[in-house]
Amino acid sequence: MANTSTSAGTSTPAFRAWLPVVALGWLIPGGGHFLLHRRGRGALVSLSVIMMFVLGLMMRGPMFQPQTGDLLTTIIYTGGFIGDVCSGILYFLAVWLGYAQPDVAGHVHDYGAKFLVAAGLLNVLALTDAYEIAIGKKD
C-alpha cells in the first residue's frame, strides 16, 4: 500500500488507500468489504446491519434526535443520533420515507431503539475492519 512519511519518521497510509473504502462502507453497509473483494465479509456485514436496522424499525423504535438539557440527556440523545446515522443509507432512507416513530414508553419500542443504534455501531466495527484491510494491517 502507498504510505507517506511524516516528520517523526513514521509512515501513515495514504488517503486514497482507505478513504473510498471507509466512505462506501459507511454509506452502504458492507460496501467497503465488497470494494476490497472480500465478498463473504461484505455479505455478512450487509446482512447483519440491514437485519438489525429492519428489526428495529419493525419494533417501532424511535430514532434519536440531538437534544440539549442536562449532561446525561445530551450525551444519550447525541450518542444515539450518531449511532443511528452510522447506519448510512439505511438511516437516510428511513428518514426520507417519513419514518418518525415518537418516543413512547414500552419495552418493545425501547428494544427497537437499541437495535437501530446497534446496527450503526456494528457498521462502525465493519468500517474499522475494512480500514485495517485497506491499509494492509489485517488480512
C-alpha positions in Angstrom: 0.0 0.0 0.0 1.1 3.6 -0.5 2.5 5.2 2.6 3.6 8.8 3.2 6.3 9.7 5.7 5.7 12.2 8.5 8.3 14.3 10.2 8.6 11.8 13.1 9.8 9.1 10.6 6.6 7.0 11.0 4.5 6.2 8.0 0.8 6.8 7.6 -1.4 5.3 4.9 -2.3 7.5 2.0 -5.9 8.7 1.9 -6.5 7.2 -1.4 -5.8 3.7 0.0 -8.5 3.8 2.6 -10.9 6.8 2.1 -13.0 5.3 -0.6 -13.3 2.0 1.3 -14.4 3.7 4.5 -16.8 6.1 2.7 -18.5 3.4 0.8 -18.6 1.1 3.8 -20.3 3.8 5.8 -22.8 4.7 3.1 -23.7 1.1 2.2 -23.1 -1.4 5.0 -20.6 -4.0 3.7 -19.7 -1.9 0.7 -16.1 -1.3 1.8 -15.6 -5.1 2.0 -17.1 -5.6 -1.4 -14.7 -2.9 -2.8 -11.8 -4.8 -1.2 -13.1 -8.0 -2.9 -14.0 -9.6 0.5 -17.4 -10.7 -0.7 -18.1 -13.1 2.2 -17.4 -10.5 4.9 -19.2 -7.9 2.9 -22.3 -10.1 2.6 -22.2 -11.0 6.3 -21.8 -7.3 7.4 -24.5 -6.1 5.0 -27.0 -8.8 6.1 -26.3 -8.2 9.8 -26.6 -4.4 9.7 -29.7 -4.4 7.5 -31.5 -7.1 9.6 -30.7 -5.3 12.8 -32.0 -2.0 11.3 -35.1 -3.6 9.9 -35.9 -5.3 13.2 -35.5 -2.0 15.0 -38.0 -0.4 12.6 -40.4 -3.4 13.0 -40.3 -2.9 16.7 -41.2 0.7 16.0 -38.1 2.0 17.8 -37.7 5.8 17.8 -34.7 7.3 16.1 -32.7 9.7 18.3 -32.5 13.4 17.6 -29.9 15.5 19.3 -31.3 17.2 22.4 -29.8 19.6 24.9 -30.6 19.8 28.6 -28.7 18.2 31.4 -25.4 16.5 30.6 -26.9 12.9 30.7 -29.7 13.8 28.3 -27.3 15.5 25.9 -24.9 12.5 25.9 -27.7 9.9 25.5 -29.5 11.6 22.7 -26.5 12.8 20.8 -24.8 9.4 21.1 -27.9 7.7 19.9 -28.2 10.1 17.0 -24.6 9.4 16.0 -25.3 5.6 16.3 -28.4 5.9 14.1 -26.5 8.0 11.4 -23.7 5.4 11.3 -26.1 3.1 9.6 -25.5 5.1 6.5 -28.1 4.9 3.7 -30.5 2.9 5.8 -30.9 5.9 8.2 -31.3 8.4 5.4 -33.9 6.2 3.5 -35.9 5.7 6.7 -36.0 9.5 7.4 -36.6 10.3 3.7 -39.5 7.8 3.6 -41.1 9.5 6.6 -40.3 7.1 9.5 -40.6 9.2 12.6 -41.9 7.0 15.4 -42.4 9.1 18.5 -40.6 8.2 21.7 -43.2 6.3 23.6 -42.9 4.1 26.7 -42.8 0.4 26.3 -40.3 -2.5 26.2 -40.6 -3.3 22.6 -40.1 0.3 21.5 -37.1 0.6 23.7 -35.5 -2.6 22.3 -36.3 -1.2 18.8 -34.3 2.0 19.6 -31.4 -0.2 20.8 -31.5 -2.3 17.6 -31.4 0.8 15.5 -28.3 2.2 17.3 -26.6 -1.2 17.5 -26.9 -1.5 13.7 -25.0 1.7 13.3 -22.3 0.6 15.8 -21.9 -2.7 14.1 -21.3 -0.8 10.9 -18.6 1.2 12.7 -16.9 -2.1 13.6 -17.1 -3.2 10.0 -15.6 0.2 8.9 -12.7 -0.4 11.2 -12.2 -3.9 9.8 -12.3 -2.6 6.2 -9.9 0.2 7.1 -7.4 -2.2 8.6 -7.6 -4.4 5.5 -7.2 -1.4 3.2 -4.0 -0.2 4.9 -2.6 -3.7 4.9 -2.6 -4.1 8.7 -5.0 -7.1 8.5 -5.6 -9.8 6.0 
